[in-house]
């Protein structure tokens, strides 16, 4: 029997064990191939104004995906090697040379890699049209693009993943020379080195994680941020990682030890045995659980923020471009059937004499302000008084800025009675800062006067042709339809990439936990056999399996969710948008997929030990 045929036979025999690994690898190749295909697609680059951004985002995402998939494949491969060390030892005992065994492992891994590569790229070619349609849907583009086939993407993907599989295959080849025969036979009984646990690390873990959360929830203008400076986010990340590791290696262990002392709890059914098993596994897998928790938190946070930005595009456009169109100059002819509001606005421009940087303000009178506010359905419209003004600044943030008391123009001071953080005019046309004077103060203001046109049309999201026509005929033009299209294009590509990267990360982390569970199931097979022989009911054995696997899945997911909730609360305050609904939807999707992995792991554990 040749090495190739033996490798093929071994793969068939271990196909169930390799299933999730192969599936996750195929999905990773599929996503990478899709990104590269879209990156090389000239039709998208020719149509979209954000083609350079699309290329940059896909480039960066492809690099991140390569790094992560490489780590995942190396990590997964180490689990399979550990599981098969006894098999390797048996080959050595039967007289096979180390070189032959090494080549056998090398060929097996290469064959699995080539199989995954062919299937991944094949699915990528078949599903490229679907992924492209999804991307165009996210970006709000309507294009009729035919079948996509990119030879450049095939070459790129093949070279990248062949290098990855070659590296992991060499890892399998080297393992034969790194261990003695006795070590190979005892490898299945070797657990990961147990981190030391004591009350000092338990308290330190609680304090470290609490400190990270407290610092993350501090306002950016707080004294703590002022003291640490730009390094504050790095401090938060460092404390979170350290606190998470100490939580798994010490805090949870301390909790489980307390539970073991509660006789009313542990002496029921197999609770004592379950708690003892969890105590060992939480300690032994502290590093892995920490990585999974941090990665889950990062995925949920990044995906939640991007999805929230996409979800709030309408709000963003309305805040910055309240009118469908605005330009400087005279009126333009338009179809009256589309126009629902049109107003010529007289405005004056002044520069605050107090500002060293010559801060510019756009000034309108109270009558114009009232007309525009009524059109925008404002409630409780304020009014300025003589010698005082209203300041409209949609970007004003009371946490970061100090509200001005007055402005001075030509030696005349105007007190600011109120600051409004909603746009009354399109920011891109008139600027962010607008002052509202009384009609009398406005008439007496000696400054250059300009005329603007504010137009509101029905169904403005579908008025891009009209927007493009007006843009070519006017000056200083701003458009809500164009802003919406530009924003949805840039945010859509980011959402598309973050969604699929998140799925890859989720599948990889779920697979890593599955490998851990499968390894532990092999080690516990004899223990469950003993439980069966001493008469423990199958119902109780199933229950302890669900509890053990459930804790291994639930603990990192819960910690990751808590991390992401804290991070998203901080981002919500920083971005000044409501993230609750979109983030909840994102988290629910994550939990559902994670639950599927849990169910699959429980079933596989039962098949192994029962």
N, C-alpha and C positions, 0 to 999 in steps of 0.2 A: 504494500500500500504506500503510495507516494505521500509526501508532505501536504501537497495540495488537496488530495482526496481526504486525508485525515483531518485537515483544517476544515474542509467543507462539512465533514461528518460531525465534527465538534460544534460547529456553528448551528447545525440543525438540531443537535441535542440540547444546546443551551439557548435556543431561540426564544423561549418564553422569558428567560432571565434577561436576555438582551432587548426584549421588546420595547420597553419604555426608553431605553438608551437610544436605540435605533430610531424610534419615533421622534424623540426630541432632537436628535441630530438631523434627521430628514427635514423637520420643520425649520430648524436653524438655517440649513442650506437653502431651503425654499425661500425664506425671508431675505437672506443675503442676495440670492440670485434675483429676486424681485427688485430689491433696491438698486442693484447694479443695472438691471435691465431698464428701469425707469430713468436712471441717471444717464444712460446712453441714448434714450429716446429723443430724437430730434423734433418730433411733432409737438411734444409738450414744451420743450425749450423754445420753440418758435412762437407758440401761441401765448404762453404765460409771461406776464411782465416780471414775475418773480423767479424766472428760470435759473438765475444765478444762485438765488437762495435755495431753490430746490436741489440743485447740484451740491451745494455746500452741506445742506442738512443730510442728504443721502450719503455723501462722502463720510461725514463725521459719524453717522449712525452705523455705516458699514464697518468702520474701524472699531467702534465700541462692540459691535456684534462679534467681530473676529476675536477680539481679546477675550470676551466673555465665553464664547463657544470653545475657545482653546482651553481655558481654565476648566470649563465644565467637562470637556472630553478627557482631559488629563486626570481630573478628579474621579470621574466615573471609571476610567480605565484602571485606576489604582484599586478600586473596589473589586472589579472583576478579577484582577490579578491576585488579590488577597484571597478571594473565594476559591481560586483554582490552584493555589500553591500546593495543596495536597496532591492534586492531579499531576502537577509538574514533578513533585517528589516521587510519585509512582513511576513516571516515565524514567526517571533517573535510576530508580531501584531495579527496573527491568533491563537496564543496560544501555538506554539511549544516551547518546552523547549530548552534552550541554548545547553544543552548536546546533544540533538537529532540533532539540526542544525549543531553543531560541528562535530558529527560523519558523518552526510551527506556529508559535505565538505571533510572530511577525506577520506571517501569511494570513492568519485568522483575522487580525486587526485590519490589515490592508483590505481583505475581502469585504469585511463589514463596512469599512469606510467607502470603498468603491460602490458597493451596493447602495449605501445611503446617498452618495453623491449622484449616482444615476437616477435614483428615484426622486431625490430632491429637485434636481434640475428638470427632470421630466414633468413633475407636478408644476414646477415654476413656469415652464413653457405653456402647459395646458391652462393654468390658472392666471397667467399674466394679464389676460383681458379682464378677468374679474377684479383683480387687484387694481388695475388701472382705472376701471370704472369706479371702484370705491374711492380711489385717490381723487378722481375728478369730482365725485360727489362731495367729498370733504372740502374741496377747493372751490366748489360752486361753478365749475366750468362745464360747458356742454360741447363736447367734441366728438366727432365720429371718426374714431381711430380703428383701423383694421387689426388683423392678427399681428401680434408683436413677436418678433424673433430677432435676437441680438447675438451674433457670433462673439462679439467682444465680451458680453456678459458670461457666455459659456467658458471662454478661455480664462477670464478673470477668476470666476468661481472655482474652476477645476484646479488652477494653480494654487490658489489660496488653501483650499481644503486638502489637496494632496500633500502639501507641506505639513498641515496640522496632523493628518493621519500618519504621515511618515514619522513625525516626531513621537506620537503615542505608540506606534508600532516598535520603534527603537526602545521605548520605555519597557515594553513587554519582553523584548529580546534581552535587555540588560538584567532583568530580574532573576534570570536563571543563574547568572554569575555572581549575584550579590548575596545569595543565601546558601547556607549549608543544607544538606539533606535533612537533618533532624529539625532544622528550623522550618523547612517547607512542610513537614508532616504536622508540626505543632502550630502552624500559622493560624489555622481556623479557630484555635482556642485563645489566641492573643487578642486582647482588646486594646483600644487606644489608651495611652498613658493617662491615668486619672489625675486631674489637677487637685492640688491640696485644698482642703476646705477648712476654714476656721471662722470664728465669730468676727474677727477683725475684717476679713474680706467680705463677710456678709453685711456688716454695717457699712463698710466702704462702698460696696455695690449699691446699696440703697441711697447713700448720700451722693454718690457720683451721678446716678441716674436722676435723682431729684434735682441736683444742681444743674444738670443739662436741660431739664424741662423748664426750670425756673429761669435760666438764662435765655432760653429760646422764646419764652413768653414776655420777656422784657421789651419795653418800647425802644425803638432804635435811638430815641433821644435821651434815654436814661443815662445815669451816671456810669453804670456798668459798661455800656457800649462805648461811652466816651473814654473810659479808662483803658479798656482793652483795644478799642479801635477796630480797624478792618480785620483783625485776626479773630474777632468774636465768633463768626461762623465756624472757623476751624476748631476753636476751643469747644464749641457746642458739639460738633461732630466727634471730636476726640473723646469727650466725656461720655457721649452716647454709646460709642463703641466699647469703651472700657466698662461702663456701667452695665451694658448688655451682657458682656462676657462674665462679669462678676455675678450678675443675676442668675445666669445659668449654672455657673460653676460653684456658687456658694449659697445664694439666696434661696433658689428653688430646692437645693439640697437640704438646707436648714428647715424649710417648710415640710418637706417629705419626712425628715427625721422626727419632727413634731407629730406628724400624722401617725407615724409608727408607734408612738407612745400612747395613742388614744385607743385603748383596748376595745371600747365599745364599737369602734369603727373597723379596726383591722382584723378582728377575730370573726368577721362575717364573711362567709364564702371564701374566696381567694384574695381578699383585699390585702392581707399581709404580704402575700407573695407578689401581688401586683405592685404595691408600694415599693417593695425591695427591688424589684426589677427596674422600676422607674428611677429609683435612687441611683442605681448603677448607670443606667443609660443617660440620664440627664448629665451626670458627671462626665461620663466617657465622651459624650457628643457635644460638650459645651462649645467647642470651637465651631463645629458645623452648624449648630443651632444659632450661634451668634451671627455667622455669615448669612444664613438664611433670613434671620430677622432683619438685619441691616439691609440686605438686598430687597426684601419684601417692602420695607419702609420706603426705600428709595424709589422703587417701582410705583408704589401706590401714590407717594407724594408727587413725583414728577408727572405721572399720568393724570392725577387729580387736578393739578394746577393747569396743565395744558387743556384738559377737557373743560375745566371751568372757564378758561379764557375763550375757548371756542363756543361754549354755551352762552357766554355773555357778550357775544359780538354785537348783537342789536343794541344792547345797553351802551357799549363803548362808542358805537357810531353816533347814537343819539346824543350822548354827552358832549361829543366834540363837533358834530355836524348836525345841529337841530333842524336846519332847513335843507330841503332837497338840493337846491342849488343856491349859490351866492357868488356874486362877482362884483368887481368895481367898474362903474361906468353906467351907460344908459341901458334901457330895457331892450330886450330882444324878442323877436316874433316867435311865438310858440302856439301850439294847438290849445285853444281855450278849454277843450274837453278834458285835458289832462291837468290843467292848472287849477288848484283849489285855493291858492293864496299867492298874492304878489304885492310887494310893497317896496317903494323906493325909500332908502334910508339916508338921511343926511348925518354925516359924522365929522368930527374934528379930531385932530391928532395933537397931543401935547406930550412934553417930556418933563418928568418930575425934576425940578431943579435940585432937590435934595439928594437925588441918586447920583453917585459918582459915575456909575455905568450908564447914565442917561436912559433910564427905564421908560419905555414908551407906553402911552395909554391911548385907547380909542374912546372917544366921548360921544354919547348920544343924549338927547333930551328925554324928559320924563314921558312925554306923549308917545314918542316912538317906542320907548321901552314898554309902556303899557300895552300898545297894540301888538307888539311882538310876543309879550308874555301871555296875553290872552289867546293868541293863535297857538301857542305851545301848551295851552291848558295849565298854566301855572296857577297855583292857589295861594291866597294871601300875598298878593303882589305888594311889595313895600314901596314907599315913596320917599324921595330925598326932600330935605328942607333947604331953605335959602342958606347959601354959604356952606352947604354940606353935600356929600356925594355918596352914592352907592358904588361899591367895588364888586365887579363880577370877575371871578377868577376860578375857572373850573379845575385848575390844577393846584389850588391852595390846599395845603395839608397843615392843619394846626399843630400836628406833632413835630413837623420839621421846620415850620416857618413861624415867624413872629408877625402877628397881624399889625399892619401899619396904622397909625392914628390919623395921618393926614398926608396930603401931597401939596407941593408948592409949585406954582407956575406963574412966571413973570411977577414975582414978589407977592403973589396972592395965594393965601393958604386955604385949602379946602379940607375940612374934617371928613373923615370916612365914618359914616353912621352905621354901616353894616357891610359884611362881606358875603356875597352869594357864590356858591360853588357849582352853579348850573350855567351852562352856556346859553346866552341869549342870541349870539351870532356865531356863524361858522368860524371856528378858530383858525383854520388854514387861510381864510381870507382877511380877517380883521385882527388877528392876534388873540392871545389868551386873555389879556387884561382890558376890560371895558369899564368905563365910568359912566354913571347915570347922574346928570345934573338936572336941576329944575329947568323948566323952559326959559325962565328969565336969565338964570346963570349961563345957560347955554348960549343965548343970544349975545350976552355981554362978553363971552369968551373970545378973545382975539387969537385965532388959530386958523390954519388952513382947513378948509372944508372939503370933504370928499363925498362922493355919492356911491352907494352900494345898492344892489338889487337882491332882495330875498324872495325866493320862489319856493312854494310847496306844491308838489304834484302828487297825484294819486298813484298808488302802486309803484313807489319810487325805486324799489329794488329791481324792477324790470325796465328801468329807464336808462340803461347804459348807452344805447344809441343816441338819445337826446343829450345825455351828459357829454358824450364825445363831440357832438356837434357844437354845443355851447362852449366847450373847452377850446375849440379851434377859433372861435369868433370873439372871445372875451378875454379880459386880463384879470389876474389875481382871482382865479376861479377855484371854487371848491364844490365838491359834489358828494352827497350822501351815498348814491348808488356806487360811485367809484371807490369811495372809502370802504364801503361794505365789501366790495369785490376784492380789493387789495388786502383787506384784513382777513377775509375768509380764505384767501389763497395762502397767505403766509402762515396763518394758524392751522389751516387744514393739512398742509404738508407735515407740520410738526405733530399734529394729532395722529395722522396716519402712521408716522414713524414711531411715535411713542407707544401707540396701541400695539403694534406688532413686536416691538422690542420688549414691551411689557409681557406679552404672551410668551415670547421666547424665554425671558427670565423666569416667568411663572412655571413653565413646563420644565425648565432645567432644575429649579429649586424643588419642585414636586418630585422630579425623578431622583434627585439626590436623597431626599427623605425616603423614597421608595427603596433605593438601594440599601440604605441603612436598615430599614425594616426587614428587607429580604435577607440581609446578612445575619441579623439577629434571629430571624426565624430559623435559619439553618442551624445556628448555635443552640437554639432552644428546643429543637426537635426532640431530643432525648428527654428533656424535662417534661414536655407535654405527654410523651409516651408513658412516663412514670405516673403522671397525674391520671392518665386513663386507666392504668393497671391498678391503682389504689382506689378506683371507683368514683373519681370526681366526675359529676355529670357533664355531658357535652355542653349543656346550656351555660354552666359556670365557666367552662373553658373558653367558649365563644365570647362571653362577657368580658373576661380579663383581657382577651385579645383586642376587643374593641376599645377598652380603656387604655391599654398600653399604647396602641397605635394612635388612638385619639389624642393622648397627651403629647406624643411626639410631634403630631401635626398642629395641635391647637396652641401649644406654648409659643413656638416661634411666630405663628400667625398672629396671636394676640399681642405679643410684644411689638411685632412689626406694625400692627394697626394702631397701637397706642403711640408709637414713635411718629407715625404719619399724621395722626390726629393733631398732635402737638405742633408738628411742622406746618400743617395746613392752617391751623389757627394763627400761627405767626405770619404765614404768607397772606392770609385773609386780611389781617390788619395792615400789612405792608402794601398790598395791592388795592386795598379798599374796595373789595368786591365780596359778594356773598358766595361762599364756596359750598354751602351745606348740601344743596340738592344734587349738583353734579358730582361732588365727591362721594356722596352716599351711593349714587348709582355706580360709580367706578368701584367702590369697595365691595358692593354686593356682587358684582361680576367676578371680582377676584376671589371672594369667599366661595362662590358657587363652583368655580373651577378647582379650587383647593379641596373642596368637599368631595368632588369626583375622584381626585387623587387619593383621598383618605379611604373612600369606599373600595377603590381598586386595590389599595395596599392591604386592607383588611381581608379581602377575598383571597389575595395571594398568600398572605400569612396563614390563613386557615388551610389552604391547599397544601402548604408546606408541612405544617405541624400536626394536623388532625388526620 
